[in-house]
Amino acid sequence: MRQILLKKQKELDELSKTPTGQQRQIRVNQVWESYKETIKEALHSDRGSSIYAQRKKLKLSLFSVR
């Protein structure tokens, strides 16, 4: 069991490296995360939900033929 875990850990260590051998990094943009949270709250409000629901009723053609 321990050998399996060590093998799995070695595979994960290899996946966490870039092709040049450097450790991969995760960066989170706090401004963008804040913006997404604001939009999510707006869409889940009563007014936002009703506006968003209207998109289903709207039928626009990308290529209008006249």
TAZIGI-V241342 format. One record per residue. N is the residue number from 1. PSI is psi in degrees with one decimal (NA if undefined). D_CENTER is the distance of its C-alpha to the mean C-alpha in Angstrom with 1 decimal. Layout:
n:N psi:PSI d_center:D_CENTER
n:N psi:PSI d_center:D_CENTER
//
This chain:
n:1 psi:-44.8 d_center:35.1
n:2 psi:-37.1 d_center:34.8
n:3 psi:-36.5 d_center:34.9
n:4 psi:-43.1 d_center:32.0
n:5 psi:-40.0 d_center:29.9
n:6 psi:-39.1 d_center:31.1
n:7 psi:-43.4 d_center:30.3
n:8 psi:-40.9 d_center:26.8
n:9 psi:-38.9 d_center:26.3
n:10 psi:-41.4 d_center:27.7
n:11 psi:-42.3 d_center:25.3
n:12 psi:-37.9 d_center:22.3
n:13 psi:-39.3 d_center:24.0
n:14 psi:-37.9 d_center:24.3
n:15 psi:-24.8 d_center:20.6
n:16 psi:4.0 d_center:19.7
n:17 psi:148.5 d_center:21.9
n:18 psi:169.4 d_center:21.5
n:19 psi:-25.1 d_center:24.1
n:20 psi:-1.7 d_center:26.4
n:21 psi:1.5 d_center:26.3
n:22 psi:154.2 d_center:24.4
n:23 psi:131.6 d_center:22.1
n:24 psi:148.5 d_center:18.3
n:25 psi:147.2 d_center:16.7
n:26 psi:128.8 d_center:13.3
n:27 psi:138.0 d_center:13.2
n:28 psi:126.4 d_center:11.4
n:29 psi:105.7 d_center:12.3
n:30 psi:-33.7 d_center:13.8
n:31 psi:-44.9 d_center:14.8
n:32 psi:-41.4 d_center:11.4
n:33 psi:-39.7 d_center:10.3
n:34 psi:-42.1 d_center:13.7
n:35 psi:-44.7 d_center:13.3
n:36 psi:-39.4 d_center:10.3
n:37 psi:-39.9 d_center:12.5
n:38 psi:-44.7 d_center:15.4
n:39 psi:-40.7 d_center:14.2
n:40 psi:-42.9 d_center:13.1
n:41 psi:-40.2 d_center:16.7
n:42 psi:-39.6 d_center:18.3
n:43 psi:-26.7 d_center:17.0
n:44 psi:-4.4 d_center:18.2
n:45 psi:165.7 d_center:21.5
n:46 psi:-46.1 d_center:24.5
n:47 psi:-44.2 d_center:24.8
n:48 psi:-39.3 d_center:21.2
n:49 psi:-40.8 d_center:21.1
n:50 psi:-38.8 d_center:24.4
n:51 psi:-43.4 d_center:23.3
n:52 psi:-34.7 d_center:20.1
n:53 psi:-27.0 d_center:22.4
n:54 psi:-19.8 d_center:24.7
n:55 psi:-27.2 d_center:22.4
n:56 psi:-28.8 d_center:23.5
n:57 psi:-26.8 d_center:27.1
n:58 psi:121.6 d_center:26.8
n:59 psi:105.4 d_center:27.7
n:60 psi:140.9 d_center:27.7
n:61 psi:135.2 d_center:28.7
n:62 psi:-37.6 d_center:27.0
n:63 psi:93.3 d_center:30.5
n:64 psi:133.1 d_center:33.1
n:65 psi:127.9 d_center:36.5
n:66 psi:NA d_center:39.6
//
